[in-house]
Amino acid sequence: MRYDETKPAYVDWGDGTSYEVKSDLQQLVHEYAAPGEYVVKLYNLKSIAVSTFNAAWRNKESQVAFTLKEVTCLGELMSEVQDMAFFRCKALEAASLPLSLPSVGAMAFRDCRSLKHVDLPAAERLGKGLCWECSSLQEAKVQEGTKKVGNYAFRDCTSLTSVSLPASVEHVEQDTFSGCSSIEVFNVAEGNKHYVTCSGALMTADKKTLVHGTTHSAEVPEGAEEVGDWAFYAMSLSSISLPQSLKKVGHCAFAGCRNLEELLLPSGLQTVGRAAFMESGLVEADLCST
C-alpha cells in the first residue's frame, strides 16, 4: 500500500488488510488476524497512547495470538509516542519513528529484547528508559536536534557496540548507558560543545570527566579528574590505568567488572562512590605513593 498523506489515519497490517483509525491510536485490533508475526505500518497518526502495543494480541473471534515484528510510523502529524507504548513487544525486531516526532515517552521500547534496529526521532529529549533492556540492539544513533538523553535510556543493552551523538546533544545522564557491557566506540559529531571522544570513550568536552568507557579502554587519560557513575559497569576489563590527576571514582563505576582483579589507585584520589567496586573481581587495590 502506497503512502497517501491526504488520507485519514490508518493502519496497514502488511497482510492485505488495513483500517482507519478514528482517533489517536489507543488499542491495536485486527479481528481476522492469523497467527504469526506482523509487519505493521501506521499512517498519519497524531499519537500512540500508553501501552498501545503489547507482547501479543488476540483475534476477537478465534482468540488466536499474533505478534508485532516490525513497525513503521509515517507522516508528519505525529506529536507523541507515550510512555511504554511498545513495552515488552518481545518479537519486535525493527521500529521506525518519524524524524519530526517531538516527544518520545519513558520506557517506550523497554524490554523489546529482539529489537535490533530503531530509527529515533530528532526529539529534544529522549525519554527515561527509552530502550532499557533491548538486549539485541547493536547501534544507537541519536539524531541532530536532540539535546538530552534521559536516565537509563539504553540501560542493559548488552549487544550495543556503537553509539553516535550529534552536535546538538548537551546532556547525557551518567546512567544512560549503564550495563551496556559491549560498547566499542562512541562517535561524537564535530561541533559538539559538551562532549568529545577520547580513545573511543565518552568524555566531557573539558576532558575532566570520563562519562562512559568502552571494551577497549585500557586507561583513563591523564588530566581526567573523575570517572563517572556507572562508567565501566559490568564491562569485561582485566586491567585499567588510572591517572595521577584522578580525584573521584563515581558510584558503581567499576561494579560488575568481574575480570578486574587488581587496581592501582592514584595518591590524589579524594572520593570513592558507593558500590564503586561491588561484585567486581577486585581482590587488591593499592594506593600509589608519590
MOMOCOR-V809759 format. One record per residue. RES is the residue in three letters. D_FIRST is the distance of its C-alpha to the first C-alpha in Angstrom with 1 decimal. Layout:
BEGIN
res:RES d_first:D_FIRST
res:RES d_first:D_FIRST
END
This chain:
BEGIN
res:MET d_first:0.0
res:ARG d_first:3.8
res:TYR d_first:6.6
res:ASP d_first:8.9
res:GLU d_first:12.3
res:THR d_first:13.9
res:LYS d_first:12.2
res:PRO d_first:14.2
res:ALA d_first:13.7
res:TYR d_first:11.3
res:VAL d_first:10.5
res:ASP d_first:7.6
res:TRP d_first:9.9
res:GLY d_first:8.4
res:ASP d_first:10.3
res:GLY d_first:8.3
res:THR d_first:9.6
res:SER d_first:9.2
res:TYR d_first:12.1
res:GLU d_first:13.6
res:VAL d_first:16.1
res:LYS d_first:19.3
res:SER d_first:21.0
res:ASP d_first:21.0
res:LEU d_first:19.6
res:GLN d_first:22.7
res:GLN d_first:21.8
res:LEU d_first:18.9
res:VAL d_first:18.8
res:HIS d_first:17.1
res:GLU d_first:19.7
res:TYR d_first:18.7
res:ALA d_first:18.0
res:ALA d_first:19.6
res:PRO d_first:21.7
res:GLY d_first:20.4
res:GLU d_first:18.4
res:TYR d_first:14.9
res:VAL d_first:12.5
res:VAL d_first:11.3
res:LYS d_first:9.5
res:LEU d_first:11.4
res:TYR d_first:10.7
res:ASN d_first:13.8
res:LEU d_first:16.2
res:LYS d_first:19.9
res:SER d_first:21.4
res:ILE d_first:21.1
res:ALA d_first:24.4
res:VAL d_first:27.1
res:SER d_first:26.3
res:THR d_first:22.9
res:PHE d_first:22.0
res:ASN d_first:24.6
res:ALA d_first:25.4
res:ALA d_first:24.0
res:TRP d_first:23.1
res:ARG d_first:24.0
res:ASN d_first:22.6
res:LYS d_first:24.8
res:GLU d_first:25.9
res:SER d_first:26.6
res:GLN d_first:27.1
res:VAL d_first:25.2
res:ALA d_first:24.5
res:PHE d_first:21.2
res:THR d_first:20.6
res:LEU d_first:18.3
res:LYS d_first:18.0
res:GLU d_first:15.7
res:VAL d_first:14.5
res:THR d_first:13.0
res:CYS d_first:13.8
res:LEU d_first:12.3
res:GLY d_first:14.3
res:GLU d_first:18.0
res:LEU d_first:19.0
res:MET d_first:19.7
res:SER d_first:23.5
res:GLU d_first:24.2
res:VAL d_first:23.5
res:GLN d_first:26.5
res:ASP d_first:29.0
res:MET d_first:28.1
res:ALA d_first:24.4
res:PHE d_first:23.5
res:PHE d_first:27.1
res:ARG d_first:27.8
res:CYS d_first:24.3
res:LYS d_first:26.2
res:ALA d_first:23.4
res:LEU d_first:21.2
res:GLU d_first:21.2
res:ALA d_first:19.1
res:ALA d_first:18.2
res:SER d_first:17.2
res:LEU d_first:18.4
res:PRO d_first:18.3
res:LEU d_first:21.3
res:SER d_first:22.4
res:LEU d_first:22.7
res:PRO d_first:26.4
res:SER d_first:27.3
res:VAL d_first:26.7
res:GLY d_first:28.9
res:ALA d_first:31.4
res:MET d_first:30.5
res:ALA d_first:26.7
res:PHE d_first:26.2
res:ARG d_first:29.6
res:ASP d_first:30.3
res:CYS d_first:26.9
res:ARG d_first:28.8
res:SER d_first:26.1
res:LEU d_first:24.5
res:LYS d_first:24.8
res:HIS d_first:22.8
res:VAL d_first:22.1
res:ASP d_first:21.1
res:LEU d_first:23.5
res:PRO d_first:23.6
res:ALA d_first:26.5
res:ALA d_first:27.9
res:GLU d_first:31.7
res:ARG d_first:32.4
res:LEU d_first:30.8
res:GLY d_first:31.8
res:LYS d_first:34.4
res:GLY d_first:33.5
res:LEU d_first:29.9
res:CYS d_first:29.5
res:TRP d_first:32.7
res:GLU d_first:33.1
res:CYS d_first:29.9
res:SER d_first:32.0
res:SER d_first:29.5
res:LEU d_first:28.5
res:GLN d_first:30.1
res:GLU d_first:29.4
res:ALA d_first:29.5
res:LYS d_first:28.6
res:VAL d_first:29.5
res:GLN d_first:28.1
res:GLU d_first:30.3
res:GLY d_first:31.0
res:THR d_first:31.7
res:LYS d_first:35.4
res:LYS d_first:36.0
res:VAL d_first:34.9
res:GLY d_first:36.0
res:ASN d_first:38.2
res:TYR d_first:37.0
res:ALA d_first:33.6
res:PHE d_first:33.5
res:ARG d_first:36.4
res:ASP d_first:36.8
res:CYS d_first:33.9
res:THR d_first:36.1
res:SER d_first:34.0
res:LEU d_first:33.5
res:THR d_first:35.1
res:SER d_first:34.0
res:VAL d_first:33.8
res:SER d_first:33.1
res:LEU d_first:34.3
res:PRO d_first:33.9
res:ALA d_first:36.7
res:SER d_first:35.8
res:VAL d_first:36.6
res:GLU d_first:39.9
res:HIS d_first:40.3
res:VAL d_first:39.4
res:GLU d_first:40.9
res:GLN d_first:43.3
res:ASP d_first:41.6
res:THR d_first:38.1
res:PHE d_first:38.2
res:SER d_first:40.8
res:GLY d_first:40.5
res:CYS d_first:38.3
res:SER d_first:40.8
res:SER d_first:39.0
res:ILE d_first:38.4
res:GLU d_first:39.7
res:VAL d_first:39.1
res:PHE d_first:38.3
res:ASN d_first:37.1
res:VAL d_first:38.0
res:ALA d_first:37.0
res:GLU d_first:39.8
res:GLY d_first:41.0
res:ASN d_first:40.6
res:LYS d_first:43.8
res:HIS d_first:43.8
res:TYR d_first:43.0
res:VAL d_first:43.7
res:THR d_first:43.3
res:CYS d_first:46.6
res:SER d_first:46.6
res:GLY d_first:43.0
res:ALA d_first:44.0
res:LEU d_first:43.0
res:MET d_first:45.9
res:THR d_first:46.6
res:ALA d_first:47.2
res:ASP d_first:51.0
res:LYS d_first:50.8
res:LYS d_first:52.9
res:THR d_first:50.4
res:LEU d_first:48.4
res:VAL d_first:45.3
res:HIS d_first:43.8
res:GLY d_first:44.9
res:THR d_first:43.3
res:THR d_first:44.1
res:HIS d_first:46.0
res:SER d_first:48.1
res:ALA d_first:51.7
res:GLU d_first:53.3
res:VAL d_first:52.9
res:PRO d_first:53.9
res:GLU d_first:57.3
res:GLY d_first:57.3
res:ALA d_first:54.8
res:GLU d_first:56.3
res:GLU d_first:53.8
res:VAL d_first:51.5
res:GLY d_first:49.0
res:ASP d_first:48.1
res:TRP d_first:46.0
res:ALA d_first:46.2
res:PHE d_first:46.6
res:TYR d_first:45.9
res:ALA d_first:45.4
res:MET d_first:45.4
res:SER d_first:47.3
res:LEU d_first:49.9
res:SER d_first:53.2
res:SER d_first:55.0
res:ILE d_first:54.5
res:SER d_first:56.9
res:LEU d_first:57.4
res:PRO d_first:59.0
res:GLN d_first:62.4
res:SER d_first:60.7
res:LEU d_first:58.7
res:LYS d_first:59.7
res:LYS d_first:57.1
res:VAL d_first:55.0
res:GLY d_first:52.4
res:HIS d_first:51.8
res:CYS d_first:50.0
res:ALA d_first:50.0
res:PHE d_first:50.9
res:ALA d_first:50.3
res:GLY d_first:49.0
res:CYS d_first:49.9
res:ARG d_first:51.6
res:ASN d_first:52.6
res:LEU d_first:54.4
res:GLU d_first:58.1
res:GLU d_first:60.1
res:LEU d_first:59.7
res:LEU d_first:62.2
res:LEU d_first:62.0
res:PRO d_first:63.3
res:SER d_first:66.5
res:GLY d_first:65.0
res:LEU d_first:62.4
res:GLN d_first:62.9
res:THR d_first:60.1
res:VAL d_first:58.3
res:GLY d_first:55.6
res:ARG d_first:55.4
res:ALA d_first:54.1
res:ALA d_first:53.9
res:PHE d_first:54.7
res:MET d_first:53.9
res:GLU d_first:53.0
res:SER d_first:53.4
res:GLY d_first:55.6
res:LEU d_first:58.1
res:VAL d_first:61.7
res:GLU d_first:63.4
res:ALA d_first:62.9
res:ASP d_first:65.7
res:LEU d_first:66.5
res:CYS d_first:67.2
res:SER d_first:70.6
res:THR d_first:71.3
END
